Amino acid sequence: MKVIGLIGGMSWESTSMYYQIINRTIKENLGGLHSAKCILYSVDFAEIEACQSSGDWEKCAAILSGAARSLERAGADCIVICTNTMHKIAKQVEMAVKIPLLHIATLTAKVLLTENICKVALLGTKYTMEQNFYKDKLIEKNIQVLIPNDIDRELVHRVIYDELCLGSISEISRRKILKIIDKLAAAGAEGVILGCTEIGLLVKQKDTSIKLFDTTQIHARNAALYAIDMQK
């Protein structure tokens, strides 16, 4: 079994889900008392968020690259960045180590293609929704990407940082996010990417009829399957 190197803490609320999903996937496939071999490097999210807000992505890259090198030295066989937004600097992290980085958007695109999704809505932080680092991974697979309007993007971003990253689950916010999802479905989206690892804490498949693609589930599950050489 390969050792999974997790860069987490962005936020720790969703990182804890990674640990659960990875171990459940290992147990489902290997049975018995099997669990995952993994190493976690958890960063201080306040430091990362300050860099995001100021646009200092080079410092973000330095912090996460340092974390990746530490995981590699500790024996990790792959790197998993437990957040969508920080894949903005995935290339720098990938170049800092010799072990592979499992890219969350690449894995999500693969799942979308297996589901024959050609037009998808993307929810996430404003960085993920507005910038190209994530969307390009989908577009290069001929998947059309829809994002919410300006006001709705601000609402989603605020809910992520001011509520979900702090462990607050609000029914009012759930209803607002579901209304945004309804708008995107009406605009032609065949599915919705929960492109922030916290959104799945708020919105579940049972809440809507449109197909949801929870990137936390996709990323963590694929990391586990990679570790046991079962990734398709």
LUMVEXNU-264792 format. One record per residue (C-alpha): x, y, z; residue number from 0; chain. Coordinates in pm, whole numbers, plus 32768, in hexadecimal, padded with zeros to 4 digits. Layout:
BEGIN
REC      u      v      w   guti   nufi
REC      X      Y      Z    NUM      A
...
//
This chain:
BEGIN
REC      u      v      w   guti   nufi
REC   8000   8000   8000      0      A
REC   8082   8159   7FA3      1      A
REC   809C   826C   80A9      2      A
REC   7FB8   8398   8067      3      A
REC   8049   84ED   80BA      4      A
REC   7F31   85DE   8118      5      A
REC   7F5D   8758   8120      6      A
REC   7E33   87C2   81F3      7      A
REC   7DAE   88C8   82E0      8      A
REC   7D04   8995   81CE      9      A
REC   7C22   896E   8289     10      A
REC   7C4D   885C   838C     11      A
REC   7AD3   882D   837D     12      A
REC   7AE9   8795   8222     13      A
REC   7C3F   86F6   825C     14      A
REC   7BA2   8619   8365     15      A
REC   7AB4   859C   8258     16      A
REC   7BDC   8539   817F     17      A
REC   7C5F   8457   8293     18      A
REC   7B0B   83B3   82C0     19      A
REC   7ACA   837E   814C     20      A
REC   7C26   82F7   8106     21      A
REC   7C11   81F9   821F     22      A
REC   7AAE   8190   81C9     23      A
REC   7B18   8157   8060     24      A
REC   7C41   8084   80CE     25      A
REC   7B5F   7FB5   81B0     26      A
REC   7A59   7F87   809F     27      A
REC   7B5C   7EFF   7FB0     28      A
REC   7C47   7E3C   8093     29      A
REC   7B5E   7DE0   81B1     30      A
REC   7BBC   7D6C   830C     31      A
REC   7C8A   7E5B   83DD     32      A
REC   7D2F   7F06   82B6     33      A
REC   7D59   807F   82C7     34      A
REC   7E19   8181   81FE     35      A
REC   7F88   81CF   821B     36      A
REC   7F8C   834A   8219     37      A
REC   804E   8473   829C     38      A
REC   7FA6   85C2   82DE     39      A
REC   804E   8715   82CF     40      A
REC   7F4A   880B   834F     41      A
REC   7F8F   897B   830D     42      A
REC   7F0F   8AAD   83C8     43      A
REC   7DEA   8B1A   82F1     44      A
REC   7DF1   8C7F   8379     45      A
REC   7F48   8CAB   82DC     46      A
REC   7ED3   8C18   8192     47      A
REC   7D94   8CE9   8187     48      A
REC   7E5C   8E27   81C6     49      A
REC   7F36   8DD3   809A     50      A
REC   7E03   8D8B   7FC5     51      A
REC   7D5E   8ED5   8022     52      A
REC   7E98   8F9E   7FD7     53      A
REC   7EDA   8EE2   7E94     54      A
REC   8026   8E5A   7F13     55      A
REC   800D   8D0C   7E61     56      A
REC   8189   8CE9   7E59     57      A
REC   818D   8CD2   7FD5     58      A
REC   8071   8BD6   7FC4     59      A
REC   8140   8B0A   7ED0     60      A
REC   8270   8B1B   7FB3     61      A
REC   81A8   8AA4   80E1     62      A
REC   8103   8982   802E     63      A
REC   8240   8921   7F74     64      A
REC   82F3   890F   80C1     65      A
REC   81DC   8834   8148     66      A
REC   81F6   8750   8018     67      A
REC   836E   872A   8043     68      A
REC   833B   86D4   81B1     69      A
REC   823F   85C8   8154     70      A
REC   8328   853A   804D     71      A
REC   8446   8526   8149     72      A
REC   835C   847E   823F     73      A
REC   8314   8368   8144     74      A
REC   81DF   83D8   8082     75      A
REC   81B1   833C   7F2A     76      A
REC   80C3   8448   7EA7     77      A
REC   8044   85A3   7F01     78      A
REC   7ED7   8601   7F38     79      A
REC   7E84   8773   7F6D     80      A
REC   7D43   8761   8039     81      A
REC   7CA0   8894   7FA2     82      A
REC   7C2F   8908   7E4A     83      A
REC   7CA4   8A72   7E5B     84      A
REC   7E0F   8A25   7EA6     85      A
REC   7E2B   895E   7D66     86      A
REC   7E6D   8AB6   7CD4     87      A
REC   7FD7   8A74   7D39     88      A
REC   7FCE   88FC   7CF7     89      A
REC   80D9   8915   7BE9     90      A
REC   81D2   89B6   7CDA     91      A
REC   818C   88A9   7DDE     92      A
REC   81AF   8798   7CD9     93      A
REC   8301   8823   7C6D     94      A
REC   837D   8829   7DD5     95      A
REC   8371   86AD   7DFC     96      A
REC   83BC   8573   7D38     97      A
REC   827D   84BC   7D9C     98      A
REC   8133   84ED   7CDD     99      A
REC   8029   85EA   7D3C    100      A
REC   7EC3   8570   7D17    101      A
REC   7E0E   869F   7C82    102      A
REC   7CAB   86D2   7CFE    103      A
REC   7C28   8772   7BBC    104      A
REC   7CC0   8666   7ADC    105      A
REC   7C1C   8555   7BAA    106      A
REC   7AD1   8611   7BAD    107      A
REC   7ADA   863A   7A32    108      A
REC   7B11   84C3   7A11    109      A
REC   79D8   847C   7ADE    110      A
REC   790C   8577   7A16    111      A
REC   796D   84CC   78D2    112      A
REC   7906   8377   7957    113      A
REC   77B3   8413   79AA    114      A
REC   779C   84AD   784C    115      A
REC   7787   860D   78D9    116      A
REC   77D8   870F   77CE    117      A
REC   775E   884B   787C    118      A
REC   779F   8877   79EF    119      A
REC   7774   8989   7AF3    120      A
REC   7896   89DA   7BD9    121      A
REC   786C   8A53   7D3F    122      A
REC   7995   8AAD   7E18    123      A
REC   7A5C   8BD0   7E9E    124      A
REC   7A66   8D05   7DC2    125      A
REC   7BC9   8CA3   7D60    126      A
REC   7B58   8B4E   7CE2    127      A
REC   7A24   8BD3   7C30    128      A
REC   7ABE   8D08   7B91    129      A
REC   7C20   8C9F   7B3A    130      A
REC   7C86   8BA3   7A31    131      A
REC   7D6B   8AB1   7AED    132      A
REC   7C48   89C8   7B3E    133      A
REC   7B5A   8A03   7A1D    134      A
REC   7C6B   89C4   791B    135      A
REC   7C8F   885C   7996    136      A
REC   7B20   882A   793C    137      A
REC   7B1B   88F4   77FB    138      A
REC   7C42   8831   776C    139      A
REC   7B64   86FD   778C    140      A
REC   7A54   87B0   76C4    141      A
REC   797D   87EA   77F7    142      A
REC   78C7   8938   77F4    143      A
REC   78D2   89EE   7943    144      A
REC   77C6   8AD5   79D3    145      A
REC   77FD   8BB0   7B03    146      A
REC   7706   8C81   7BD0    147      A
REC   76D4   8DF4   7B95    148      A
REC   779D   8EFA   7C56    149      A
REC   76AF   8F15   7D7D    150      A
REC   7689   8D9E   7DA0    151      A
REC   7801   8D68   7D8C    152      A
REC   7834   8E59   7EAD    153      A
REC   772A   8DA3   7F76    154      A
REC   77C8   8C4D   7F3C    155      A
REC   7921   8CD3   7F95    156      A
REC   78A2   8D74   80D5    157      A
REC   77ED   8C39   8145    158      A
REC   792B   8B6E   8113    159      A
REC   7A15   8C52   81D6    160      A
REC   792E   8CEC   82D9    161      A
REC   7863   8BB5   8328    162      A
REC   78D5   8A62   82A6    163      A
REC   7A49   8A90   82ED    164      A
REC   79E5   8AEC   8450    165      A
REC   790A   89B8   8479    166      A
REC   77C1   8A76   845F    167      A
REC   76AC   89C8   839C    168      A
REC   7587   8AB2   8355    169      A
REC   7437   8A45   82CC    170      A
REC   7405   8BA3   823F    171      A
REC   754C   8B89   8180    172      A
REC   74F0   8A2D   8107    173      A
REC   73AF   8AB5   806D    174      A
REC   746C   8BD5   7FCA    175      A
REC   756D   8AEB   7F30    176      A
REC   7458   8A07   7EB3    177      A
REC   73B1   8B30   7E09    178      A
REC   74FA   8B7B   7D59    179      A
REC   750E   8A0E   7CED    180      A
REC   73AB   8A27   7C64    181      A
REC   740F   8B57   7B93    182      A
REC   7539   8A9F   7B03    183      A
REC   7463   896F   7AB2    184      A
REC   736C   8A54   7A01    185      A
REC   7492   8AE0   7939    186      A
REC   74DC   8984   78B6    187      A
REC   75CA   88E8   79B1    188      A
REC   75B5   876D   79AA    189      A
REC   7667   8751   7AF6    190      A
REC   7707   8827   7C05    191      A
REC   786C   880F   7C81    192      A
REC   7886   8856   7DF4    193      A
REC   79D8   88F0   7DAC    194      A
REC   7A30   8948   7F0F    195      A
REC   7A79   8832   8003    196      A
REC   7990   88D2   8105    197      A
REC   7856   88F5   8030    198      A
REC   7807   8785   8053    199      A
REC   77E0   87C1   81C8    200      A
REC   76B7   88A2   8178    201      A
REC   7612   881D   803C    202      A
REC   75C5   86AB   8007    203      A
REC   753D   85EB   7EDE    204      A
REC   73F3   85B8   7F95    205      A
REC   73C1   8731   7F90    206      A
REC   73A5   874F   7E15    207      A
REC   7345   868A   7CE1    208      A
REC   7472   86F9   7C12    209      A
REC   75A5   861D   7C25    210      A
REC   76A9   869D   7D1C    211      A
REC   781B   8650   7CFE    212      A
REC   78BB   8673   7E55    213      A
REC   7A2E   86AE   7E1A    214      A
REC   7A8A   8646   7F7B    215      A
REC   79F1   84F1   7F3E    216      A
REC   7A8B   84D4   7DE2    217      A
REC   7BE8   8542   7E4B    218      A
REC   7BFF   8478   7F8C    219      A
REC   7B6D   833D   7EF5    220      A
REC   7C5A   8349   7DCE    221      A
REC   7D82   8380   7EB5    222      A
REC   7D25   8243   7F70    223      A
REC   7CFA   817D   7E2F    224      A
REC   7E49   81FE   7DB1    225      A
REC   7EEC   8187   7EF3    226      A
REC   7E72   8024   7EB8    227      A
REC   7EA8   802A   7D3E    228      A
REC   7D34   8020   7CF1    229      A
REC   7D09   8178   7C54    230      A
REC   7C6A   815B   7AFC    231      A
//
